[in-house]
Amino acid sequence: MNKLILETQISIDGFIADKNGGTDWMIWNWGPEWNWDEDLQLYHTNLNKSASTIIISGQMAKEGFNAHWHNAASNQNDKRYDFAHHIHNASKYVISATLTKDVEIPGGWHKTDILNGDLKDAITTLKKSEAGNIIVYGGATLVSNLINEDLIDEYHLMVNPVAIGSGLSIFQKPKHLKLIKSTSFTCGVIVNQYCK
């Protein structure tokens, strides 16, 4: 069965964004200035390329996830090119009970479909397909729901060296995980890899 992998940046006090959804506290805020060290860039790119399917929330789709990575993939001199090229060409699913393909999203619906209905059934069907592993990037509500349904098999928590005091958490109740590996990078990020 395919694995569902979560990769997310997180503060040392356990938040993935501030209370307004802001992420300017991250060392790399997904923009063109990729100021992670090269080892972390490679880790991130290889993890992304290990999955053939990407899951995002409806909110991320409407905010321009496809457009953002299509733009990065259009410039071979962009340090994010390899990662962005894979995202652009991978199968993508938007989890949404309300969004339809009649709604225009930035970057369009290139290789992107909508999963609605029962979340557990939809993800279980994807896991049983022959498409390969799946990676989820967010948002907070979607990831929390996946965690609560015990659907995530592997967690890659990219801990930024900053505490933000309060914000959005993906863990809504106690969750016991098994640490597989913890790796520190010269830019200050520590990646903790867990399985359930």
N, C-alpha and C positions, 0 to 999 in steps of 0.2 A: 504494500500500500504506500502511496506517496505521502510525504511529510508536508505538514503545514508549518512554515518557518516564519517567525516574527523577527524582524530587525527594526529596532527603534532606538533613537537617541533619548537619553534620560539624564536627569540631574542626580547629584549624589543623594538628594533627599526624596527621590522617587517620582519626579514629575516629568511628563513628556512635553509640556508647554506651560506657560504661565496661565493665570486664571482667565486671561483674555485670548488665549490661544497663541500668544507670542512665543517665538523661539529664537530671539536675537541673542540669547545667552549661550547658545551652542557655539562651539569652536568653528564648526562649519554649518551654516544655515541653509544648505542645499543650493547656494548661489554659485556664480561663476568663479569666485575666488575660493578654490578648493584648498583650504589651509590645513587639512589633515596631512600628516607625514605620508610618505610614499607607501610604507608598509601597511598603514591603515587603509589607504586608498585601494591597495591591491586586495586586502582582506574583504573589504566592502564589495568591490567589483566581482571577485570570485564567488562570494556568497550569493550575490544577485544572479550571476550566470549559472549557478547550480540549480536554479528554479526555472521552469519553462512557463510558469503561469504567475501572474501578479494580481493581487487583490487590493483594492482601495475602496474607500467609502464614497458615497454619493457626493458628500461635501468636497472631498479632494478632487473629484472629477470636475465639479462645477468651478472650483478655484483654479483649475488649469494644469493639473498633473500631466496630462498628455501633451499639452502645448509646451510646458517647461522642458520636458525631456526630449521632445521632438526638436526643439531649438538647439539644445545642447548636442544632439546627435547629428545636426546638420553641419557642424564644424569639426573637421578631423583634427584641428589644432587645439581644441578644447580638451583640457586634462580629463574631463568627465566623459569624453567621447565613447570609450569602450563600454562603460556602465550605461550611459544614456542610449547608445545604439541597441544594446540588449533590451532595455525597457521598451523602446519604441517598437521593436519587432516581436516581443513576447506577446502571448495571449494575455489579455487583461480582463478582469471581471470587476464590475462596480456592484457593490452590495447596496441595494436601495429598495425600499418598499414603494417609493413614489416616483423615482426618476424613470423616464422612458427615452427611447432613442429619438423621439420627436423633439426633445429638448436639445438645443445646441450647446455643446460644451467646448471650451477653448481647446484647440488642437484636434477637434473632431473625434469620431468614434473608431479611428483606425485600430483594427484588431482588438476591439473592446466590446464586450457584451455586458448585459445586466443580469445579475442573479437576484431574484426576489423570492418571496415565499419563506418557507421554514429555513432558517440559517443552518441549523445542524444538518438537515437533509441535503441542502445544496453543497455544503462543504464536504460532507461524507461522499457524495457522488463524485466530486472533483478528485478526492483522495483515491477513489477506486478506479479512476480513469487511467488510460495509458499515457497521459500527457506529461507525467513527471512531477517533480516537487513543486510546491506552491509557496510563494513568499507574500507576506502581507506587510504593508507600510502604514496603514492607519485609515482613519483617524481614531481618536481616543475612545469614542463610544463603540465603534465597530470592534476594535481590539479588545475592549473590556468584555463585550458580548462573546467574542471567540474564546477568551480566557474562561469566562463563567461557564461556557458550554463544554469546557475541557477539550477544545478542538486543536489547540496549538501544541505541536509535538516538540518544537525546538525554539528556544528563545536566545536571541543575540542582543543583549542590552548594552548599548554603547554609552558608558557612563562618562559624562562631561565633568570636569573638575570644578563644578559650581553648584552651590545650593541656592534655590530661588525662593524658598520659604513657603510658598503655596502655589497651587496650580492644578493642572489636570493629571489625574492618575489613571493608569490602565488597570490597576488592581483594586477591586472593590471589596474584596474579602480575602482572608488568609489563603495563600497558595503555596504549597510545599513543592519545591523544585530540587532537582539534583544538579549540582554544579559539574559540568563536563570540563570546562577550561576557563581560565582567566588570563587575559593577555594585556599587558600595558604597552602603550605606544608613546613615542617621544613627544607627540603634540599634547599629551596629557590625558587622552581618552583611555579608559580601561574597558575592554570588551569582556563581559561575562557571558559565557555560553552555558545554557541550562537545558535539560530535558525534563519532561514531566515524570 
